[in-house]
Amino acid sequence: MVKNLHWRFILILVVVGLAIWRLYPPQETINLGLDLKGGMHIVLEVDTSGLSIENKEGATQRAMEIIRRRVDQFGVSEPAITSQGTNRIIIQLPGVADRERALNLIGRTAQLTFCLVSTDQDKITQALKPGGQPPAGYEVKYLKAEINGLKTEAPMLVKRKAELSGANLIDAKPDFGGGFNEPQVRFSLDKEGARIFATVTERYVGRQLAILLDDDIVSAPRIQSVIPNGEGVITGSFSTEEARDLALVLSAGALPAPVKVLEDRTISPSLGKDSIRSGVMAGIWGFASVLIFILVYYLFGGVIANIALLLNIVLLMGGLAFFNATLTLPGIAGIILTIGMAVDANVLIFERTREELKAGKKVRSAIMSGYDKAFLTILDANLTTLLTAFVLFLFGSGPVKGFAVTLSLGLIISMFTALYVTKTIFAFLSQSDRFTGFKMLHIFKEQPKIPFVRYRKVALISSLVLVAIGMSAFAMKGKSNFGIDFRGGILAQVSFENSVSVEEVRSALAKADLGESVIQKFGNLDNEVLIRAQTGALEAIKAQLAEKIADNPFVVKRSEVVGPAVGSELRKDAVIAFVVSILGIILYVGWRFEFNFGFATVIAIVHDMLICLGAIALTGQEITLPIVAALLAVAGYSVNDTIVVFDRVREDTKIYRKMSFTDVVNTSLNQTLSRTVLTSLTTLFVVLSLFIFGGGVIHGFAFVLLVGVISGTYSTLFIASPLVVSWHKGKKR
């Protein structure tokens, strides 16, 4: 039996104690992703094409520092600003729901210039005529203003060469002034700027001086007298918030180069709370169903397995807190899926122990032998799934990384709880003479003798028919199979105060110039719609809805805007992730078994992927980043299931040397059938809870997992193993 039990118990207590300590208090130790607490995710690209070679170097880092200063003054709690590649900046703003204001603050270059305005009205009139041209050195610009509640634009002839730039600006603050005490921005210049400003104001008293921000006129005051102290005021039709934001971007400094918003995603805090509630509900139901099933089926052994599962959750949450990982909605799905797959290790051990007891071994010996024989199978199955999770982390982004992190941690921790914790408990109990064994229920009282390999032709034809139907539907839908993550566009989840029909929304957006668009109900809610569009602007959508459905107020709970360049890159990354994971699986399975086994495993995975893609096309789902995570999770599950059978085939070929290889494979499939059914059932329990209670945002993710678990079980029994038989040389090993 296991030696040094007291040291093993001490280690378990220390690990669990550290996890609980790291988790306290939970609201401060677990970082929630933007999809759970609301906020914005923005990807910017710094356009350095207009910079000189010496200024290009470090431009992205300088832009990051200026954006960080703006965000800090904006008052965002725990923002995350990181670089990606050479010219991209990723910004995460938790709790920020005002999309337009945030983009305006972050995306402005904030290049401030002071330019003279021509007073020659004839030249302005001539420039505004059809085909007319402004005089040399000048250009026509428009000053936006609001008169008696009506918005208007006044044309001005502005000198191209600036008299002064914002490089000399040292401070800007919001203020109130003028005859009606209106919001304005007061600025101050450094010594050099004050000297130039004094010269300009002295020379051009009585002339208008246009103040331009990013080449747009924000104010054009008339110079009343010389200004010697380098201080001035920017006036305009500002609201208090606009004046404050303008002062903020000016004081933080101008960006070294213009930036382009490639991607922005906004989730309202209310939707984040709904996601947490639905995720927790799905977790409770999934976890409870697994605990009850294991307890009923394995009786006393189920009590030990459930202790391991409970510790699994505690250690997993502690691990997330220790690594300062961010918990996302797909991350919660990863935890729930881990629960289902963690049961697999216990099932393998208990089923092995059952076989050893049937062989006539005593309880203590049977338990330890069960652990020893299950060890390599558990290791192989989990390592191949970890390989898939690693690829997800390497090539994924945002929520996909969150899923990969929780799945990886969950698999490692489940190995610890199943192979170390439960073994220690059983070893302790076995020391007592009262422990004479434990009963377990049976799916099959006797080992079944189903000739799986005999049905391989029927299975192959059935699979080909299903794949052909699914792929035909996929091909017919073409680009519409892909969500905005992969082809770019706009997505908006709009919640109205009262019920609204899809026809009302479609009619309201008829003039919004959205290009190819889809408008549908969101889940089973009669007051929420999901709007997907290939072109257009979110502001235009909101304006049209506000105008055409004025009697039904609404809020945008979620919005995503993805540029075509980002979509193209995500498509490429998804393909690379799949190819790399497939190659890794072939190499690992080929190394652990034979390459025939590796290729058979990959064909089974491809089969499962095609079945899932067909199901997505037939049910009108779209392929998004979370769906890609689900597809790769299906690949991991499929490998996990197949490896268990292949491990038994490898073992049985040494035992049944006189048996044909076909019979060996059939025997192995039947020996592991109880485990296959039990693992599939427990995984289906948690996936079904995700599907039913996980909410509309994660519905597609859960659907793909549901189809994948069923297909993965089928492919293990009727695709992978029969293929190995077909490729095997000779009837015997």
Number of C-alpha atoms within 10 A of each C-alpha: 15 12 10 9 14 11 10 16 16 11 13 18 12 12 14 17 15 15 21 18 13 20 21 13 10 14 9 11 18 22 17 20 22 27 29 25 22 25 25 26 21 23 23 21 21 21 17 18 10 10 13 9 9 8 12 16 13 13 19 25 18 15 23 21 15 21 25 19 16 22 23 15 14 16 10 16 12 11 18 14 17 14 16 12 7 13 18 22 23 17 22 22 21 25 21 23 19 13 18 10 14 18 14 13 19 22 19 19 24 24 21 23 20 24 21 22 23 17 14 9 11 9 15 21 14 14 20 16 10 7 7 12 16 17 14 8 10 19 17 17 19 15 17 16 16 12 8 5 7 7 10 12 11 9 15 22 25 26 21 15 12 15 15 18 15 20 14 17 23 16 17 24 18 20 19 16 13 9 6 7 9 16 22 25 25 19 20 19 21 15 14 12 21 21 15 17 23 18 15 19 20 16 13 16 15 14 17 20 23 26 25 23 20 14 13 16 21 22 21 21 17 16 17 13 13 15 18 14 15 19 18 15 19 22 21 20 17 18 12 15 12 17 23 19 22 23 21 23 27 24 22 21 24 23 23 22 22 20 22 16 18 19 23 21 21 27 28 25 21 14 19 23 15 16 24 21 16 21 25 18 18 25 24 15 19 25 23 14 16 22 21 14 16 23 18 15 16 20 17 16 20 22 16 20 26 21 16 25 25 15 19 27 19 17 26 24 24 25 22 22 22 16 10 12 19 21 26 26 26 29 23 23 27 26 27 30 29 26 27 23 24 27 23 25 26 30 22 26 27 23 20 24 25 20 16 20 19 11 10 10 15 13 18 20 15 22 24 20 19 21 23 15 17 24 17 13 21 23 17 19 23 25 20 24 24 23 19 30 27 19 22 26 21 14 18 23 16 17 22 25 26 26 30 27 24 28 30 25 21 28 24 17 23 29 19 17 24 28 21 16 22 21 20 22 16 18 18 17 14 19 11 9 7 8 13 11 15 12 11 17 10 12 13 9 7 7 13 13 11 13 15 20 22 13 14 20 13 11 19 16 11 12 21 14 12 17 21 15 16 21 20 15 20 21 13 12 14 11 12 19 21 19 22 24 26 24 22 24 25 26 24 23 21 21 21 17 13 12 11 18 13 18 11 12 19 17 14 18 21 12 11 20 15 20 12 12 18 15 17 16 17 17 13 9 12 15 18 25 23 19 22 22 23 22 17 16 15 20 12 15 23 17 14 18 22 15 11 14 17 10 10 14 12 18 13 20 19 24 21 22 25 23 22 18 13 18 21 14 14 21 17 13 17 20 14 14 21 19 13 16 24 24 13 17 24 22 16 18 23 16 12 16 16 15 16 19 25 26 21 23 32 22 17 27 29 16 23 27 23 22 25 26 25 22 23 22 25 17 11 15 20 18 21 20 23 25 25 20 28 26 24 27 26 27 31 25 27 31 28 26 25 26 27 24 25 24 19 20 22 17 14 17 19 11 11 15 12 11 16 14 22 23 18 25 26 21 23 22 28 20 20 17 19 19 25 23 13 19 24 20 17 25 27 22 23 30 28 19 21 31 21 18 22 28 20 16 17 21 17 24 26 27 22 27 29 23 20 29 25 17 22 30 20 19 26 26 24 22 27 30 27 25 20 23 22 14 11 15 10 11 12 15 16
